Amino acid sequence: MKQIQRKFVASGILLEKIPLIGIGKNIEQGYILSQEGVELRIRRGDHECTMTVKGKGAMVRDEWTTELPSWVFDTLADKVTGKLLKKVRHSVFCENAQMEIDIFTGVFFGLLILECKFEDEESAKMFELPDWAKSAIDVTDDKQYQNRELALHPEAITI
């Protein structure tokens, strides 16, 4: 399966402008293996645990996900490299894209990332943020804002 997404970083002020976002989903995620070109991520949401293998790339990359029992997540969480990321994810309606707003807690308290997922590359390239999010900065190709990099090098980001 291909993941096609663009990523934007925004300030907390943006939260006041977002259309009703409702209750978010708590997420914890960490990386067991992270080498250039491949990563193995574990994630716990409110109701499920998953393991994902992601290939190399920024806007487009291969991705495979499977469910894990919670005890496997708990066992592997002790083996993560770097920090275990914690965030609250909100899904927001956005024309031509599935938009998720990640509000980080813990080490990255205050970091706000918009992830926009697309069906195809053309839609991703043509996408424009809605008016309420125009101040967000496109960081799709900025390695330091990849979740893997945040977990492995938390000192590299200043919020």
C-alpha positions in Angstrom: 0.0 0.0 0.0 1.2 3.5 -0.7 1.0 6.4 1.7 0.6 9.8 0.0 0.6 12.7 2.4 1.7 16.3 2.9 2.7 17.6 6.3 2.4 21.1 7.7 3.5 22.7 11.0 1.3 25.3 12.6 1.2 27.5 15.7 -1.3 26.9 18.6 -3.1 30.1 17.5 -4.5 28.0 14.6 -6.5 25.9 17.1 -8.9 28.9 17.6 -9.6 28.9 13.8 -10.2 25.2 13.2 -13.8 24.2 12.5 -15.3 22.1 15.3 -12.8 19.3 15.8 -14.5 17.3 18.6 -12.8 14.8 20.9 -9.4 13.6 19.8 -7.8 10.2 19.8 -4.8 9.7 22.2 -1.8 8.2 20.4 1.5 6.9 21.7 4.1 5.7 19.1 7.7 4.7 19.0 10.2 3.2 16.6 11.8 -0.2 17.1 13.9 0.0 13.9 14.8 3.2 12.1 17.3 3.2 9.3 17.5 5.2 6.2 14.9 3.7 3.9 12.9 1.7 6.4 11.2 2.1 9.7 9.3 -0.2 12.1 6.8 1.8 14.2 4.5 0.7 17.0 1.4 2.7 17.9 -1.3 2.6 20.5 -4.5 4.5 20.0 -7.6 4.6 22.2 -8.9 1.2 21.0 -6.1 -0.5 19.1 -2.4 -1.2 18.8 -0.7 -1.5 15.5 2.7 -2.1 14.0 3.6 -0.4 10.7 6.6 -0.8 8.3 7.3 2.3 6.2 9.6 2.6 3.3 11.7 5.4 2.1 10.2 8.7 1.0 8.5 11.9 2.1 5.3 12.6 0.2 4.9 9.1 -1.2 6.1 5.9 0.4 5.3 2.3 0.9 3.4 1.3 4.1 2.2 -1.9 5.6 0.2 -2.0 8.9 -1.1 -4.9 11.1 -2.9 -5.0 14.5 -1.0 -6.0 17.6 -2.3 -7.3 20.9 -1.9 -4.6 23.6 0.6 -6.8 25.6 2.9 -6.9 22.5 2.8 -3.1 22.3 3.6 -2.9 26.1 6.5 -5.4 25.6 7.9 -3.5 22.5 7.4 0.0 24.0 10.3 -0.8 26.4 12.5 -1.4 23.3 11.9 1.8 21.3 14.8 3.8 20.1 14.6 7.4 21.3 11.4 8.8 22.8 7.9 7.4 22.8 5.8 10.2 21.1 2.5 11.2 22.6 -0.1 13.3 20.9 -3.9 13.8 20.5 -5.1 13.4 16.9 -8.2 15.1 15.6 -9.7 14.4 12.2 -11.1 17.4 10.3 -13.1 17.6 7.2 -11.1 19.1 4.3 -12.1 19.0 0.7 -9.9 16.6 -1.4 -7.9 15.3 1.6 -8.2 13.5 4.8 -6.8 16.0 7.3 -5.5 15.0 10.8 -4.3 17.5 13.3 -1.8 16.2 15.8 -1.4 18.1 19.0 1.7 16.9 20.7 2.0 16.5 24.5 5.0 15.5 26.6 8.4 16.3 25.2 6.9 18.2 22.2 4.1 20.0 24.1 3.0 22.8 21.9 3.9 21.3 18.5 1.0 21.2 16.1 1.2 19.2 12.9 -1.4 18.9 10.1 -1.1 15.7 8.1 -3.1 15.6 4.8 -3.6 12.2 3.2 -4.5 11.8 -0.5 -5.7 9.1 -2.9 -3.1 10.1 -5.6 0.0 12.2 -6.1 -1.8 14.7 -8.4 -4.3 15.6 -5.6 -1.4 16.0 -3.2 0.5 18.3 -5.5 -2.6 20.4 -6.2 -3.7 20.7 -2.6 -4.1 24.1 -1.0 -4.8 24.5 2.7 -8.2 25.8 3.7 -8.3 29.5 4.7 -8.2 28.8 8.4 -4.9 27.0 8.0 -3.1 29.2 5.5 -0.5 30.2 8.1 0.8 26.6 8.4 4.2 25.9 6.9 4.7 23.0 4.5 7.3 20.6 6.0 6.6 17.6 3.8 10.2 17.4 2.7 11.7 18.6 6.0 13.1 15.5 7.6 13.2 17.0 11.1 9.4 17.0 11.3 9.0 13.3 10.4 7.7 11.4 13.5 10.7 9.1 13.3 13.1 12.1 13.6 11.1 13.6 16.4 11.4 10.4 18.4 15.1 9.8 17.7 16.3 13.5 17.8 14.0 15.4 20.1 16.7 18.0 20.7 16.6 19.1 17.1 13.2 20.8 17.3 12.6 24.0 19.2 9.0 24.9 19.8 
